């Protein structure tokens, strides 16, 4: 299993590096859109879609992304889009988690399908726009999610006492959440220092936040983003628990499905672009 995980991870990293280092933006956009389309297929399977319908849902994500790219939204989407995405996750995510796994299947299937496809499309578009801002910027946003997850895992194992959402993900604790936030704040401080010592292709997300809103604004924004990272993870866990599934699929040997790997990114990417665009940092 470990060997399988390593081979899959190395293959994905290699593909991402090749697409990132390309002179044009489209290789990275195409690769990530294929992954998001696969996640759309997985979402359909988790939400009672038949084989054809699930495949159509994956195709819908791909076509929606292609249409947005053709309209130039990867560079300049409508100004209200990221604010709406942030509000959707804050309200919708909160309602879903409060209601719990038992309430999820009671929603109309078409509504569940639409919510998932919208979340995937928004996340891909935010990722494409983040890449157009700069590789340093985009990686700093993605590493925020990874740091929050890793720090929460180790902090939860070491200090976890109070369960965060036992009916959804019994392994998560409030101590893990605070550990994740502490890890994110340390990462931000290091990256801001790094921005002053390397010649990257632009400032990181953290440096832009710090310059725009100062230390207090930086901490508040990162606290919200770390919380949204947990929300994305929990929402996917809720959907899988409602479906009686351990993983979203077996598309990534040793890692489960694409949705399992991007769940925490789904709310964080649009929220980061909301801070960036609305704060005039882009």
C-alpha positions in Angstrom: 0.0 0.0 0.0 2.8 2.4 0.9 4.6 1.8 -2.4 1.4 2.3 -4.3 0.8 5.6 -2.5 4.3 6.8 -3.3 4.1 5.9 -6.9 0.8 7.6 -7.4 2.0 10.7 -5.5 5.2 10.9 -7.5 3.3 10.6 -10.8 0.9 13.4 -9.8 3.7 15.7 -8.7 5.6 15.1 -11.9 2.6 15.9 -14.0 1.9 19.1 -12.0 5.5 20.3 -12.2 5.6 19.8 -15.9 2.4 21.7 -16.4 3.5 24.5 -14.0 6.8 25.0 -15.7 5.3 25.3 -19.1 5.5 28.8 -20.8 1.7 28.9 -21.3 -1.1 28.7 -18.7 -3.2 26.1 -20.5 -1.3 22.9 -19.6 -1.9 23.4 -15.9 -5.5 24.5 -16.6 -6.1 21.4 -18.7 -4.6 19.0 -16.2 -6.4 20.4 -13.2 -9.7 20.6 -15.2 -9.4 16.9 -16.0 -8.9 16.2 -12.3 -11.9 18.3 -11.3 -14.0 16.6 -14.0 -13.0 13.2 -12.4 -14.1 14.6 -9.0 -17.4 15.6 -10.7 -17.9 12.0 -11.7 -17.1 10.9 -8.2 -19.6 13.3 -6.7 -22.3 11.9 -8.9 -21.6 8.4 -7.8 -21.7 9.4 -4.1 -25.0 11.1 -4.7 -27.1 8.3 -6.3 -26.3 9.1 -9.9 -26.3 6.3 -12.4 -23.2 5.5 -14.5 -24.3 7.7 -17.4 -25.4 10.6 -15.3 -22.2 10.5 -13.2 -20.2 10.6 -16.5 -22.3 13.5 -17.7 -21.6 15.4 -14.5 -17.9 15.0 -15.0 -18.3 16.3 -18.5 -20.4 19.2 -17.3 -17.5 20.3 -15.0 -15.1 20.1 -18.0 -17.4 22.0 -20.3 -18.1 24.7 -17.7 -14.4 25.2 -17.2 -13.7 25.3 -20.9 -16.5 27.9 -21.3 -15.1 30.0 -18.5 -11.6 29.8 -20.0 -12.9 30.9 -23.4 -14.6 33.9 -21.8 -11.4 34.9 -20.1 -12.7 34.3 -16.6 -9.5 32.6 -15.6 -7.9 36.1 -15.7 -10.8 38.3 -14.8 -14.0 36.7 -13.6 -17.0 38.8 -12.6 -16.3 40.8 -9.4 -19.2 39.3 -7.4 -18.3 35.7 -8.1 -15.8 35.1 -5.3 -17.9 36.9 -2.7 -20.9 34.7 -3.7 -18.8 31.6 -3.5 -17.5 32.6 0.0 -21.0 33.2 1.2 -22.2 29.9 -0.3 -19.6 28.0 1.7 -20.1 29.9 4.9 -23.9 29.4 4.9 -24.3 26.2 3.0 -21.3 24.4 4.7 -22.6 25.4 8.1 -26.1 24.2 7.5 -24.9 20.9 6.1 -22.6 20.2 9.0 -25.3 21.2 11.5 -27.9 19.0 9.9 -25.5 15.9 9.8 -25.2 12.9 7.5 -28.8 11.7 8.0 -30.3 14.9 6.5 -28.1 14.9 3.4 -29.9 12.2 1.4 -33.2 13.9 2.1 -32.3 16.8 -0.2 -33.4 16.5 -3.8 -30.8 14.6 -5.8 -30.7 17.3 -8.5 -29.9 19.9 -5.8 -27.1 17.8 -4.4 -25.7 17.3 -7.9 -25.8 21.0 -8.7 -24.2 22.0 -5.4 -21.2 19.7 -5.9 -20.7 20.6 -9.6 -20.8 24.3 -8.7 -18.3 23.9 -5.9 -15.9 22.0 -8.2 -16.3 24.5 -11.0 -15.7 27.5 -8.7 -12.6 25.8 -7.2 -11.1 25.1 -10.6 -11.7 28.7 -11.8 -10.2 30.0 -8.6 -7.2 27.8 -9.1 -6.8 28.9 -12.7 -6.9 32.6 -11.7 -4.5 31.9 -8.9 -2.1 30.4 -11.4 -2.4 33.5 -13.6 -1.5 35.7 -10.6 1.7 33.7 -10.1 3.1 30.3 -9.2 4.3 31.6 -5.8 0.9 33.0 -5.1 -0.9 29.8 -6.1 1.4 27.5 -4.2 1.1 29.6 -1.0 -2.7 29.1 -1.1 -2.5 25.4 -1.7 0.1 24.9 1.0 -2.2 26.6 3.5 -4.6 23.7 3.1 -1.9 21.1 3.3 -0.3 22.6 6.4 -3.6 22.9 8.1 -4.3 19.2 7.4 -0.8 18.0 8.5 -0.6 20.2 11.6 -4.2 19.2 12.6 -3.4 15.5 12.2 -0.3 15.6 14.4 -1.8 18.1 16.9 -5.0 16.0 17.2 -3.0 12.8 17.8 -0.9 14.5 20.5 -3.5 16.6 22.2 -6.9 15.6 20.9 -9.5 15.4 23.6 -12.7 17.2 22.5 -14.4 15.7 19.4 -15.1 18.2 16.7 -17.8 16.4 14.7 -18.2 12.8 16.1 -21.1 11.9 13.9 -19.2 12.9 10.7 -15.5 12.3 11.3 -14.8 10.8 14.8 -11.0 11.3 14.5 -11.1 15.1 14.3 -10.8 17.2 17.4 -10.9 20.8 18.4 -7.3 20.6 19.5 -6.5 19.4 15.9 -8.2 22.5 14.6 -6.2 24.9 16.7 -3.0 23.0 15.8 -3.9 23.4 12.2 -4.3 27.1 12.6 -1.0 27.4 14.5 0.7 25.6 11.6 -0.9 27.9 9.0 0.3 31.0 11.0 3.8 29.7 11.2 3.8 28.9 7.5 2.6 32.4 6.7 5.3 34.0 8.8 8.0 31.9 7.1 6.6 32.6 3.6 6.5 36.3 4.2 10.1 36.2 5.3 10.9 34.0 2.2 9.3 36.6 -0.1 11.8 39.1 1.1 14.8 36.9 0.3 14.0 35.2 -3.0 13.1 36.5 -6.4 9.8 34.7 -7.2 7.3 35.5 -9.9 5.3 37.7 -7.5 4.4 37.9 -3.9 2.7 35.1 -2.0 -0.9 35.3 -0.8 0.4 35.9 2.7 2.6 38.9 1.8 -0.3 40.4 -0.1 -2.6 40.0 2.9 -0.1 41.5 5.2 0.6 44.5 3.0 -3.1 45.1 2.5 -4.5 44.6 6.0 -1.6 44.3 8.4 -0.9 41.6 11.0 -4.3 41.6 12.6 -6.1 41.3 9.2 -3.7 38.5 8.1 -4.4 36.5 11.3 -8.2 36.9 10.9 -8.2 35.9 7.2 -6.0 32.9 7.8 -8.2 31.8 10.7 -11.3 31.9 8.4 -9.4 30.0 5.6 -8.2 27.4 8.1 -11.8 27.0 9.3 -13.0 26.6 5.7 -10.4 24.0 5.1 -11.9 21.9 7.9 -15.4 22.6 6.5 -14.5 21.3 3.1 -13.0 18.1 4.6 -16.0 17.6 6.8 -18.6 18.2 4.1 -17.0 15.5 1.9 -16.8 13.1 4.9 -20.5 13.8 5.6 -21.4 13.0 2.0 -19.3 9.8 2.0 -20.8 8.7 5.4 -24.4 9.3 4.0 -23.4 7.2 1.0 -21.8 4.5 3.1 -18.5 4.9 1.2 -14.9 5.0 2.6 -13.4 6.8 -0.4 -14.9 8.9 -3.2 -13.5 6.3 -5.7 -10.3 4.3 -6.5 -9.0 6.5 -9.3 -5.8 7.3 -7.4 -4.3 4.0 -6.3 -3.4 4.1 -2.6 -5.1 7.5 -2.1 -8.7 6.9 -2.9 -10.4 9.4 -5.2 -9.7 12.9 -6.5 -12.4 14.3 -4.3 -10.6 12.9 -1.3 -7.5 14.9 -2.2 -9.2 18.2 -3.1 -12.1 18.4 -0.6 -10.4 21.0 1.7 -9.3 23.1 -1.4 -12.9 23.5 -2.6 -13.9 26.3 -0.2 -10.4 27.7 0.4 -9.5 28.5 -3.2 -12.5 30.7 -3.9 -12.3 32.3 -0.5 -8.6 33.2 -1.1 -9.5 34.8 -4.4 -12.3 36.7 -2.7 -9.8 38.2 -0.3 -7.4 38.9 -3.1 -9.8 40.5 -5.6 -12.0 42.3 -3.1 -9.0 43.6 -1.3 -7.4 44.9 -4.5 -4.4 42.6 -4.1 -4.6 41.0 -7.6 
